[in-house]
Amino acid sequence: MGRLFGTDGVRGVANADLTAELALGLSVAAAHVLAEAGTFEGHRPTAVVGRDPRASGEFLEAAVVAGLASAGVDVLRVGVLPTPAVAYLTGALGADIGVMLSASHNAMPDNGVKFFARGGHKLADELEDRIETVYEQHRTGEPWNRPTGAGVGRVTDYTEGFDRYVAHLIGVLPNRLDGLKVVLDEAHGAAARVSPEAFARAGAEVVTIGAEPDGLNINDGCGSTHLDLLRAAVVEHGADLGIAHDGDADRCLAVDAAGEEVDGDQILAVLALAMREAGQLRRNTVVGTVMSNLGFKIAMEREGIQLVQTAVGDRYVLESMKAEGFALGGEQSGHVIVLDHATTGDGTLTGLMLAARVAATGRSLAELAGVMQRLPQVLINVPDVDKSRVNTSSELATAVVEAERELDSTGRVLLRQSGTEPLVRVMVEAADIEQARAIAGRLADVVKSALG
């Protein structure tokens, strides 16, 4: 069996790859593994279960709840809420397990199962591996140890989750948003109620788009992966800024009053300066990834803020933050983690904090985001090559050295293997977009000839 868990839970086409049987079995296995790991500490365990609005989430939620209850876990079902809300409630309610059913920014036919441990933290790789092993053992015939009678779990609808999460968001804001007009694109996803409520309670005038989920329209031409509707709405309504989430609202991208995109790197730059000013940027450091725009690195160096870069993936950003005690980190894609207030990327919290900075300073989002200049970035995916040789090919190494010599200090080159496909990603940044395209194209040709 190939590894079921990816970088963000178990995902696949719902009812094809991700079936009710798989969701149920993984939930039972998770309960057994976490009990064996001692995380239940001898008490009757509790789980928080939430989902995004996908139609398939309805039957998958039923399967997960059944699996957990059959393993003796009491379940608090919170309904449709963002991923960071489930993580927050897992910690706030002292639950032993959190489960979120979502495929994030993926198209509607996909879905996923993501587990959180006590405190609302993602599971370590070794626990995920153990869950897979136990799941496979029982799938192939080894019987479960099943409680009976009063030993089975009880299921309760926890309707207070919505208000409790919104109150948490408002409670951590440094200032109100009175006087701001904000357009919110909810991607017809999990934050369709939460985000507008939070912004309105914080004092903003709110216009919403993409906030009518019907189970089938999540991420469909809207949200953080499709910003055109948000750009147009911000300009049409004369708003100060726009905020876009993905389906499970762990991401946030923005647009300024003119409809220009403000990406995750720019958001991190704005928040880094705000947190430093407030004395909250621990060790004067922000965490990004190797894909962070060079302009972000240059801006942080100019401002005297250290940038730590990790492998691509918000889980690697989070691991670095937790290990070193950093307070702020994230990705260009809009996963932003403010570790004092969230255990995972939280798109609504990020949007609120960004808007709060605009309100507090009286400066436009465009002016604030101008702290960094995004260098043109060209990314080419080269498929059907032996990606394992990307770091050992002498021909490719020579081509990279030549490209770096041509760019000098005005750009950079990054070649990396895909984690899931037989391809190599060629990324080139340069002050001039045509130079970036030309160098990226040449390197892509070398990758094909050297590794094909």
Buried (B, 14 or more C-beta within 10 A) or exposed (E): EEEBBBBBBBBBBBEEBBBBEBBBBBBBBBBBBBBEBEBBEEEEBBBBBBBBBBBBBEBBBBBBBBBBBBBBBBBBBBBBBBBBBBBBBBBBBEBBBBBBBBBBBBEBBBBBBBBBBBBBBBBEEEBBBBBBEBBBEBEEEEEBEEBEEEEBBEBEEBEEBBEBBBEBBBEBBBEBBEEBBBBBBBBBBBBBBBBBBBBBBBBBBBBBBBBEBEBEBBBBEBBBBBBEBBBBBBBEBEBBBBBBBBBBBBBBBBBBBEBBBBBBBBBBBBBBBBBBEEEBBBEBBBBBBEBBBBBBBBBBEEBEBEBBBBBBBBBBBBBBBBEEEBBBBBBBBBBBBBBEBBBBBBBBBBBBBBBBBBBBBEBBBBEBBBBBBBBBBBEBEBEEBBBEBBEEBEEBBEBBEBBBEBBEEEBBBBBBBEEEEBBBBBBBBBBEEEBBBBBBEBBBBBBBEBBE
